[in-house]
Structure formats: C-alpha cells, structure tokens
Amino acid sequence: MPIIRQDNLFDMHELFEMHELFEMEPIHRFNAIFSTLELGPLLRVFDKKTHRGAPRELNYGAMIYSLIARVVERIPTIKHLVKRLKQDPFFRFDCGFLLSDDVPSESSYSRMITAISETDALAKIHDVLVAQAIQEGYITEESLAIDATHFEARDKPTASEKKEKPAPKKPGRKPKDEQAAWQAAKQKLEDEKTLYEKEIVHQLDASVEALVNEMSIAPKWGIKKNSDGKNMYWFGHKAHLAVSTNSQYIIRGLMSSGSLNDGKAVIPLLKQIQQTMPGLFQAGIMDKGYDYKPIYRQLQEMNLHAVIGYNPRREVEVVGFDKHFTPTCVLEQSYRYDSYNDKYETLKYSRSKECATCPLKDDSLCQKMFKIKRSVDLGKYTSPARDSVKWSLYYKQRGAVERVNAYLKEYFDLNNVRHRTGKKVKIHFQFVTLVYNATRLASDRLKAAKNVALAAA
C-alpha cells in the first residue's frame, strides 16, 4: 500500500552537525534522513505488473524505510527489527506503517531483499542523492581520496583449492618447430582470463559496464599486512570507496571479493565518476598500494592531479636525482620545484636558496634550471611534483577516506553482515553507504538552516 510522507515542523536551532543529528528525537531524525532519499526506483521494483487482481498486502514503502531506520538505529538483525516494530508503535509510525498495517514477517523482509538484489535500484538512488548534494552546493570542486577496507562474510569459509605443482619445464628457448604451438597455447590461456585476472592495463580500454559486471563479489580469502608488518587473513569482502575530501561524501563505492587487489578497483571507480561527474574534482589521492602506471594514465585522461605514494620496486639510486626524483646539483643539493606547464606537460625546477652562497653557482657545471616532461615516467614525475608543498597538502587530505571507513564500521554497522551470498551482502553494503550519505546530506541541510536562522536573528 503506497504511503505519503509529510515533513514535521520542528526547531531548527537544535539541528546541526552529524553527531547532534543522532541526539535528536527519533521522529525528527528519521524525517531529516528520509527527506534526502528519492525511493522511486526502489518502489517501482514492487509495483504490480497489471491493475487487475487483489492489491498488495505489504506496505513496501514502509518496509524500505524500516530497513534504512535499522541502519540508523544500529538494530543488529531483521529479527530484532520485527520485534522492535511490534513492540514500539512510535517507531512503527515513524517508518511509515499505518495503523491498519500488519508488521511484516522476517520471511517477507528476506523476499524483499532478494528482489532488490536482482536490480540496481539502490545504485540509482545513491547517484540521485550525490547529484542533489552537488546541486545544493555541499560538494564543490575538491579532491577524491580512494581507499579500501575489508569486512568479513557470514558465509562458511571454504578451503582454498590446492593447485598441483606443474611439471618441471625444460630450460632454455623453445625449438623453432615448437615456437608457434607454444605461443598459441600461451595466447589461449591469456584470452581465457577474466578482466580482473589480467593486468590492470587491460582495464583502460574496457567499458564501465564490463568493469562493474565482471567484478567478483563472492566471499573469498583476503590477506594484508597489519601495522606490525604481519600478515592478517579474513574471509569476506572489500569495500572500495572514492570519497570527497572536504565534504566527505561517498562519491562512488564498489564491493568486491576479499582477494581482489586494491589497485584493480580504482579504474572502475574513476571511470564511473568520469561518466557521471566529469570535471568536478581536482586530484586523485591514494597511498602507495595504488602505485600502478595505468592508474596514472586514467587520472591523466580525467585531468586530475595524481597524488599517489611511490612504491619502490627493486630500484637502484639514480645519480643526479634525490629520493623524490628531484634533480640535484654537483654538491647533491636538490633543486626546488617551481611550476608545471599544462600545455607541454613539463615540470620546471629552479635553484634552491642554498645556491645563492654556493661557490659553484657561476660554474658551467651548475645548471640554473631543469625541465622534465611527465611522459618520461608518469609515476615519478607528477603534477604537482613529489615532496612539493602542494603535493604534501593534497596527500594530507587522504585521511578523509580513512575517517569514512571508520564511520561505516563504527556507526553504520558495515561489519555486521547478516546475509549470505555476494548479491545480498552487496545490498547490505549499498544500504550502509546510502544511509551514510543520506545522514551527511541531512546534517549539511540542517546546519545550513541553522546558519540562515542565526543570520536572520
């Protein structure tokens, strides 16, 4: 049965900042969050195909609002949600249930979540919400911080398949009569690989639809090093987030298997952002785990500054350059980053202050200026240059995505997975990120209303 929600009148002076949003009365808090969501795509999933026959018995609109309220209230399971709806009439009315409506059963919620998992309705609602935040001026020209965080699955861990040891290969080059067959077999193995089994460079020419559809979401074993340098294992999934650094909205999020390399989720995120929000952001900020040449190329195509920590790979020290790839003089004094030429994609380095008192300043060995094209090495020569003041200021903003990761786990129950199979876990992930963004937008709106009220006073 469809419902019509009406906004309640309440005091705007108490509504500001996200943490204060959670201290409000429940009806005010729910109304503020629900008002940010356009649930049309989700409600259409449950529309009747014809006007004939009996009407639907369940209030799907209220059920969807109750799932959102479950994340806001941190209700651990659907069983506890049904119990709360039965015992708390105010909570039931806040979610939009009518007095004549029966409280849905756990099975009804399970069937509804299964139906939602077969659609992309939640992704469409998320896109509309982010576009609304941009239109209202809460997301402006800022940077993107990208990172991944893991969360465990509820599925029973499965033992990894033991691979048989390959037969020892005959050393040396293949004979000429075997070269063609060997190359054909090698190419066949490469063609049989999925998009995410191949190297990252193959993602540059792939479509957004292929990148999203081929991403594995089944729970798998993952591994990463903790702060002590020891390997940590988990069975589950990864959440890959692209977050705006100032406003801290989740611009785009993807869920993958726990075994996926973090770097292989960046180009799908960036291509989705390029498709829907071109030219809005200034830089892509990541840690050294994302130091791959194809990622630099994708950022360059989007005209974004690449601010990524450098990951040395068995490299020897290059004479004439310091550890940040800045040219050095005869006395091994680093030059100073001066500027970047967009037209020629060239970094300009000039003498440092110490050169003013150097005895070799007028010597022919001392070069006054260096110009290096970015095309020499996109990873080493970034704009702005590594270790420059501007690069350091950009890199400090990477903490935004780490804060959002912590918010999702601590306040929005990202770790509390109550579903099995990747499809349903993806719905859990999408609900969590959607409710986080809705809470952020509600907080920004209420803060803006408070500022207007204070200015008028």
N, C-alpha and C positions, 0 to 999 in steps of 0.2 A: 504494500500500500504506500503510495507516494506521500511525502511529508513536505511541509513548507516551514523553514526555519525563520524565525524573526529575531532580530538583534534586540538585546535588552539594553535599557538605559542604565548606566552606572557611572560612578565617579571616576573621571579620568585622572585625577590627581594621584591615585594610588597605583596607576598602571605605568610602570617604566622598568627597564632592564629585564633581561630574561629571568634572572633568579627571583625577581619580585613577581614575575608573572605566575610562578608556581606557588606563591604565597597568597594569591587572590582566592576569593570564594570560587568553588568549583564551577558554578554556572557561568560566572564571568570569564574564568579561564577557558572553559570549553568554547564559549561563544567567540572569544577572541581568536582561538586557534581554528575553529571550524570555518570562520568567515574568510579565511585565507585560501580555502580549498574550493576548486571547481570540480565537483564529483560527477559531472555529466558523463564522461567516458566510462566511468565505473558503473554508474546506474544503468547505462544502456546495455551492459552485459546481461542484465537480468530483466530486460524488457520482454514482454510477451511477443511472440512472432506474429500472432494474429489477435484480433479483438474478440474472437469467439471463445467460448468456454468460461469456466469459473475464474474469478480473479485470483491473483497470487495471495497466498495466505500469510507469507512472511513480509515483514517490513524491512526490505533490503537496505533502504537508505539509513534507517536507524542502526541496523547491524554493522554497516560500514563505519558509521560514526562511533559505534561502541568499540570497534577494533582500533580506531585512532585513539579513543579515550583510554583503551587498555595500555597503549604505549606511553601516553602522558602520565597515567596513574601508576605505571610500572606494575600492572597486575600480571603475575607470573604465567598463568596458563588460561586456556579457554574455559576450563572447568571452574576456575576461580572467577572468571568474568561472568559466567552464567549465574554463579552463586551470588555475586555482587548485584547483578541485575534483579534477581529475585528478592533479595533482602533490602535493597536500598531503592525505594521508589523515586527519590530525588535524582539519583544517578541515572535511573532508567529514563526519566523525563528529560534530563539533560542530553541524553543520547538521541532523543527524538522519538522514543516509543510512545504510542498513545495508550490511554487508559484501557482501551479495548484490545490492545495487542497482547498476545501471549509471549512470554520470554522464549526466544529460540533455544533449541537444544544444542549440545555440543556437536551432534551429527550435522545439524543444519549449518553451523559455522564451518565445519570441515568441508561440506559440499560446496559452500560458497567460496572458500579459499581455493579449492580445487578448480572451480570455474574461473576465478580471477587469474590463476597461474597459467591458464591457456591463452591469455590476452596480454597486450602491452598497455592496458588502461592506466596503470599506476605510473608508468614512464611518461605518458601524455599529460597526466595531472601534474607531475613534477615539472615538466617543461613549461606548462602554463604558469605555475607558481613562480618559477625563476624569471620568466618573462615579465610577470607582474611586478616583481621586486625591481627589475631593471627599469620598467616604465615609471615606477614611483620614485626612482632616484636613490634606492638603497644600495644598489650595485652599480658602481661607476667604473671609470677607467682605472683598473687596478691590475694586479698580477694574479697568476694561478700557481698555487702550491699543490704539488701532486705527491701522494704517498700511498702506501698500502698498509693495512692492518689485518691480522688474522682473527678468526673466531672458529670455535670447534663445532663440529656437526653432532647431531643427535643419532645419526646412523651408527650401526655397529662397525667398528674398524675392521677392515679387511686386510689380510696379509698380502703384501706385495708379491707379484709373480716373480719366481726365481728364473732368471734368464740362464739358459745353457751357455756354457763357455764355448765361444767359437773355436773352430779348429785352427790350429796354428797356420799362419799364412806363409807361403814360400817367399823368402826375402828377395829383394831385387825387383827390377822392372818386368812387366808382363811381356811375354814374347809377342812379336808383331802379329802373328796369326790369332792371338787371344785378345788383343787390344780392343777390337771392335765389340766383341761379345761382353767384355768386362765393362766398357763404357756404357753399353746399352743396359746392362744389369744395374749399374750404378745410377743411371738416369731414371730407371723404373722405380728404384727404391725412393729416390727423391720425389718423384711425381706422386707416389702413394702417401706421402706425409701430409698431414693436415696443415692448415695455415699457421697454427701455433706450434707445430713441431719443426717447422722450417726456421731459418734465421730471421731476425727482426726486419731485415731489409726488404723481405718479400711483402711486408705489410704496407709499404709505401704506395704500391700500385693496387692494393686491394680496396674494394668498396666498403663503405661503412656497414652496409647490411651483412656482408660476408664476415667482417671482423666481429660483429656482435653475435651473429647466429652460430659461428663456429667456435666461440669461446666455451670451453668445458666448464660446467657448473656442478658436476658430480663431486661429492666429497672425496678428497684424496689426501695422502700423507704429505705434509709440508715440513720444511726444515729452514731454520735461520739461526744465526748466531746471536746470543744474548749479550748483555753488557759485559759479561765476564769472558767473552770470546769462546764460549762453549756452545755446541750445537743444541738446539731446542726443537723438539718434534711435536707435531699435533696432527690430528686427523680432522679435516674440515675444509674451510673455505678461506678466501681472501676478499677483502673489500678494498677496491681501488677508487680513490676519491680525488677529484680536482676541485679545490676549494679556493674561493676568492679571498685574498689575503687580508683585506681591510674589513669587509662586511662579514666574512666567514660564513658565506652560504656554500652549500654543496652544489656547484655548478653542474657537475656530472659525476655519476658513480656507476661502477661496474662490479659485479660479483663473479668470482672465478673459483676454480678448484684450488686447493691449498698448494698444489705442486707447481702452479704456473709461475714462471719467472716474473718478477715485478715489472721489469722493463718491457715485457711483451704486452702489457695492458695500457701503456702510455699513448701509443699512436692511435688505438681505437678511441680513447678518451679525447685526444686532441682533434681527431677528425670529426667526432660528433659535435664538439664545440665550434669547430670551423664551419660546420654545416648550418648550425642554428644561430650562432652569435659571432659572426666574423668581425674582426676589427675592434672588439670591445676591450681586450686585455693587452697588457704591455709586455709581460715576461712569463716564462715558464720556469718555475723554481723547483728543483729536485735535489736529493742527496746523491752521493757518488755511486749508489747502486743503480742509477739510471744513466750512467755514462756510456752511451752507445751512439755511434755515428748516425744511424737512421733517425734517432730522436732529435738530434741537432738539425738534420735536414728537414724534418717535419716542422720544427719550430721556425726555421728559416723561411719555409714556404708560407707560414702563417704570419710572418713579420713580427715574431715575438723574440725578445731577448732570451738567449739560452743561459740560464744561471743554474749550472749543474756542477756539483762537486766532482773533481777529477779523480779517477781511479787508475793509478799507475799499474801497468801490466808488463812486468819484467823489462822495464825500460832503463837504459843507462843514461847517465847525466850528459846532457848536450853542452859542449863547450860554447860559451858566448851567451848562454841563457840561464836564468835562475830557475828555481823550482816551480815558479808560476809562469814560465815560458816568456818572461820579460827579457829583452836584450840587456846585456851587461857590457860595460866598457873594459878596457885593458886591465884596470885595477879591480875588476869584478864588482863594480858598483852598478846596481840596477838602474835602468832608465825609468823615467816617470811616464805613466800613461797619460796622454794628452787629450786625444779626441778620436772619434770614429767617423769616417766618411761613408754615408749611406750609398752614395752614387757608385763609388768604386769598391765598396765593401772593404775598406782598408783601415787598419788600426795605426794610429800615429803615436810614437813615443819620443819624448824630448829629454834633454839632460835633466838630471836631478839637481837639487840645491847644492849638494856637496861638490858638484863640478865647478862651482864658482871659485873655489880655493884650490882646485887641483892643479898641480904643476904641469900636467899634460893637456890642459884644456885647449891650448893652441897648437898642439901637436897633430900631425896628419893622421896618427893612429886613432885619435879620438873623433868619433862621428857625432855630429851635432843632433842628428835626428834619424829615427828608424821608421819605416813604413812597411807593414806586413799585411798581405792580403789574407782574409779569412779563409779563402779557398785552399790555402796551404794545409790547414788542418782545422776543421770546424770545432773539434773538441778542445783544442789547445788555445785557439785564438777566438775568443768570444767577444761579443759586444754587450755590455762594457767589458773591458779586459779583466782577466782574473786578478784578484787581490787589489783591484782598484777600490776606491771609497764607494762608488756607486754599486759595484758588484757586491761588496760586503753588505751594503744596506739592503739590497734585494734579497740576499741569501738569509739575512736575519728574519725575513718575513715567512720563511718556510715553517716556522713554529705554528702558523695558523692551522695547517692541516693536521699537525700532531695534537693540537688542542681539540679539534673537531673529532678526531679519532677517540680521544679520551672522553669527550662528552657523549658520544654514541654508546660507548661501553658502560659508562658510569651512570648516566641519567636516562638513556633511552633503550637500555637492555639489548644492545646488539649481541651480546654474548648469550642471551637467554633464548637459544634456539629450541623451539618446541615442535618442530616438524621434521619429517624425514623426506628424503629425495631432494635433489638440487632445485627442482622447479618451485617447490613450496618454500624452501629456505630462501630462494630469491625473492619471493613475496614478502617474507619477513624482513629481508634487507631493504627492500623498496619501501615498506611501511615505515621502518625506522628512519631512513633518510628523509622521507617525505614529511614525517611528523617533526623531525628536527628543523627542516626548512620552514615549515608552517609556524613553528614556535618562534623561530628567528624573525620571520616577517611580522607576526603578531606583536612581538616585542618592539620591533622598529616602528610599527604604526602607532603603538600606544605611547612610545617615547616621543614621537613627533607630535602627537596630540597634546601631550603634557607640555612640550616646549611652546606650542601655539597658545595653550591656556595660560602659561606663565607670562608670555609676551603680551597677551591681552590684558593681564591683571594690572 
